[in-house]
């Protein structure tokens, strides 16, 4: 019964001491402890097992119990002290709360008193400032009234004075007074409802209208459209009238400028009428000389009469340009059949020179006519006037033709006057384009004639393998035409000129380059099997002479130069033409044409060397390899092939020194052509004995060595062959060596032979395997059984493959192949 009560007490105690996780976490943060007794998940059994892990540890149980009792005693003392300390806490808390409430009541009373006093102070201030505000409003209204009355007095007096001065033509005083009256009148816009103000405004408008009419009449009297000659000097009245016109309606200013310029250029229209002899293009210089004199005369007589911001000198020049363009267009339409290229270019050159002079002197601000914007230079007129320069100085500045390959120069600032007169020549530029078409046609014909007269470049000379000089002449002429045409027009004529360029680039590629490539003959030379067996050097097998090889290389170099320069020409044309026409400049077809010439030239060189090796390969396939009794030095056909390679390749390399990448292409194309052909002839050497296969393997290795050194063969400077080329040679010739290795291997047992073939050649084509069997000289019955076994031993293709005869095998690395070749060489040396 006692034990049950103790158990229930323990459960109740545990329920009382069970705390929530939040409370437990707060206790751990406030009183951190590493004691297991303080843990929330304390387990008495685990704790006892920790204190007494073994039976031997029970020996010190008394010490442990004493320590725990001591700890319990200390905890009881601490609890007792804390409990006693909390006896008077409740009473002290209630007393503190009462004191706080009393303090809050006192504070609230003080705040209320302060608020009441503030409201009383605010009311007092309002009463004090009420009268001050009224005084401020009265002062503001009085000031506004006085100011308005003063403005009204000024306006009334100004209008009266303005009307009086207008009648007396006192424009100097009117200019300043009118601006002031207009400014004062702006203050009365909100008072226009008052009759007197409206009446004053109407009087100002009437005065402005009268001034405008009066000033126009004065200018008409001073500068009549027809009749008496204009006076020799400026008038102060008219100068002041111009100042007044600045304040009046802009229409008055424009009318004055228009009438003055029309009267100033009236003599020009008479002197250069369409029916006059000086109106034609051959005397176009006289037009520009006349306007230069007129501008100098204007600046001397009338330069100070008009305000500087009117830019009258530039306006006269611009109006002259508009009139000249219209007159020239009219006379050229009438006499279009008389326009010749030289005459047209002369007129355009003089016109563009004149436009350049305008750009030096003026800013072009009157072309856009932006009000209030002055772009004129601040320097004096006389010091910057280019019309005082000599005619010779104007024509001396001609640009030298620059090579298209030179770096670009910074683009000069745009000429605002470009085309202001010369635009009229654009409809007639077809004459220039047709002339360039004719000139380029004659130039191409001269190139063809010169090539036939001088003959192809000779070997051993500076011209051998070099770029044809006609190519540089063609592009220099293109450069000249492009610059000239861009000065004439950057629109449709540039597109027409580009079409001409395209036409003659193609003609140059066809007539000069492709048309002069040597034609390959069909005879294969006089190399016979007996001559090869006797190891005679026969050089007749080469189809092209050394001069012909140099010619092919020269044409290839020229085509490469044309290809690069045509690309630069396209970029230059796109820079010169208008932006909207850039997409129509496309010389890709011409660049493809030169690429085709390069490809054909390389193919000719490859075919020539390839054809020279054909007789040797034919002799190889007809030699009795079954009856070879011992392995000797390399065979005569190998010597013949090496001889032709050493004859042709150094010539080609030396002549393509400037185009190294195309020499590499030649080597790669020759290798890709020669190696498959060599393997095909190797399959024709049937049957082959064991000794014959060893001899062929030695020959194959010799050819492989020569092909690896092909790019630098016969050269004093040893240069490593490109990795891409070396990879092609190693891959192709290794296959030939593997074929011979398979031929040398015994065909018994058949399973081992087939597995070795699959491993060495990695070729799943039954036809290739049958050729190997024929090389070994097996009978038809043996071949059939071998083929059947071969089909059975082929590895199964992966899922998803098309199941064709060509399967993928792991090919040996070049290092493995080279080690196999070294072993084979050692074997051959031992037998020798």
Beta strands, then each sheet from edge to edge (+ up, - down):
end
